[in-house]
Amino acid sequence: MEPLPPPETRIRQVTALFEGLADTYDTSDTAFSGPVGAELVRRLAPQAGERAVDLGCARGAVTFPLAEAVGAEGHVDALDLAPSMVELTAGEAQQRGASQVEVVLGDAVEPPLEESSYDVLASSLLLFFLPEPDVALTAWRRLVRPGGRAGFTTFGAWPPAWQAVLDVFDDHARRTGRRSMTQAPEVDEDQEVTDFLTGAGWSDVEHATLTHDLVFDDLDHWRRWSLTTWLTDVWMRSPVEEHPEILDRVGEVLEGTRGDDGRLHLHLVVRYTLARP
Ligand SMILES: C[S@@+](CC[C@H](N)C(=O)[O-])C[C@H]1O[C@@H](n2cnc3c(N)ncnc32)[C@H](O)[C@@H]1O
């Protein structure tokens, strides 16, 4: 396996991945960011007039529910490192007439935002793409004013069918020795997330885990969906000429998930974590 590149290179690679995905990110009819973002915001319960920040906003799965909750009197800063994500989400804010939303280009590890200025900080499905989550979490704590709150989502342990799909990709990636551009974006144990947060000075850490049912009509539906998500990175690790074989093997795994409705069901486990600065 290639050695791990330095943090700056990894941040650049992750940015390139999401820059390439910006147009289609999670636009499939099997969306997952939207329901996850809405649930995170529901748990954070932002109030009208509050100031909120969304770190790693992508296409606004968290930003827009936050904007709705804080209303026209509130304010939402949304930050992303991929310029096209910023441009498209800013355009969408304008189209929605959400003038309380400001979308900013920047690195969440060193956020170019005012300290102690937010009531609510949110970051969905970003933390474990960062090469140094502990450094980011320390910077994020400084953004929240005393008495404020933060919410994060991370992937939980992969259920057996997911693990089997990822094992197929790993098997083919082993032949190229190519590393994932993203860090393994899952942390199996709640305690590991708690330790990261408390190590960065956060307190009152609480977790809840929900399982989201991702439903696909058939294997090609799954394939098209995977290419609108971070799984593009997983595809890119394996040689293109092996993709048909990978798809066949994934198809065999997904066959085992077929429900009474005749469709394929992959369960995605998401951890919702709340904390105070
Ligand atoms: C998996 S996506 C999740 C996005 C969004 N929160 C959602 O739930 O749809 C991760 C996003 O974080 C952005 N990102 C990755 N590393 C970043 C960093 N260091 N600073 C800011 N944004 C980053 C990517 O460009 C991408 O848009």
The ligand as an SDF file (V2000), in Angstrom:
LIG
                    3D

 27 29  0  0  0  0  0  0  0  0999 V2000
  -19.3330   13.9290    2.5130 C   0  0  0  0  0  0  0  0  0  0  0  0
  -19.5440   15.6180    2.0520 S   0  0  0  0  0  0  0  0  0  0  0  0
  -20.8120   16.0470    3.2110 C   0  0  0  0  0  0  0  0  0  0  0  0
  -21.3990   17.3290    2.9130 C   0  0  0  0  0  0  0  0  0  0  0  0
  -22.6450   17.8340    3.6130 C   0  0  0  0  0  0  0  0  0  0  0  0
  -22.3890   18.1650    5.0040 N   0  0  0  0  0  0  0  0  0  0  0  0
  -23.7850   16.8760    3.4670 C   0  0  0  0  0  0  0  0  0  0  0  0
  -24.1600   16.2730    4.4570 O   0  0  0  0  0  0  0  0  0  0  0  0
  -24.2990   16.7620    2.3570 O   0  0  0  0  0  0  0  0  0  0  0  0
  -18.1200   16.4360    2.6570 C   0  0  0  0  0  0  0  0  0  0  0  0
  -17.9920   17.8940    2.2060 C   0  0  0  0  0  0  0  0  0  0  0  0
  -16.9630   18.4960    2.9680 O   0  0  0  0  0  0  0  0  0  0  0  0
  -16.1180   19.2340    2.1260 C   0  0  0  0  0  0  0  0  0  0  0  0
  -14.7830   19.2330    2.7310 N   0  0  0  0  0  0  0  0  0  0  0  0
  -13.8640   18.2430    2.7570 C   0  0  0  0  0  0  0  0  0  0  0  0
  -12.7780   18.6220    3.4410 N   0  0  0  0  0  0  0  0  0  0  0  0
  -13.0120   19.9080    3.8560 C   0  0  0  0  0  0  0  0  0  0  0  0
  -12.2780   20.8520    4.6180 C   0  0  0  0  0  0  0  0  0  0  0  0
  -11.0700   20.5740    5.0850 N   0  0  0  0  0  0  0  0  0  0  0  0
  -12.8400   22.0570    4.8350 N   0  0  0  0  0  0  0  0  0  0  0  0
  -14.0670   22.3710    4.3590 C   0  0  0  0  0  0  0  0  0  0  0  0
  -14.8180   21.5140    3.6380 N   0  0  0  0  0  0  0  0  0  0  0  0
  -14.2920   20.3010    3.3920 C   0  0  0  0  0  0  0  0  0  0  0  0
  -16.1620   18.5450    0.7800 C   0  0  0  0  0  0  0  0  0  0  0  0
  -15.8130   19.4270   -0.2710 O   0  0  0  0  0  0  0  0  0  0  0  0
  -17.6220   18.0740    0.7470 C   0  0  0  0  0  0  0  0  0  0  0  0
  -18.4340   19.0500    0.1530 O   0  0  0  0  0  0  0  0  0  0  0  0
  1  2  1  0
  2  3  1  0
  2 10  1  0
  3  4  1  0
  4  5  1  0
  5  6  1  0
  5  7  1  0
  7  8  2  0
  7  9  1  0
 10 11  1  0
 11 12  1  0
 11 26  1  0
 12 13  1  0
 13 14  1  0
 13 24  1  0
 14 15  1  0
 14 23  1  0
 15 16  2  0
 16 17  1  0
 17 18  1  0
 17 23  2  0
 18 19  1  0
 18 20  2  0
 20 21  1  0
 21 22  2  0
 22 23  1  0
 24 25  1  0
 24 26  1  0
 26 27  1  0
M  CHG  2   2   1   9  -1
M  END
$$$$
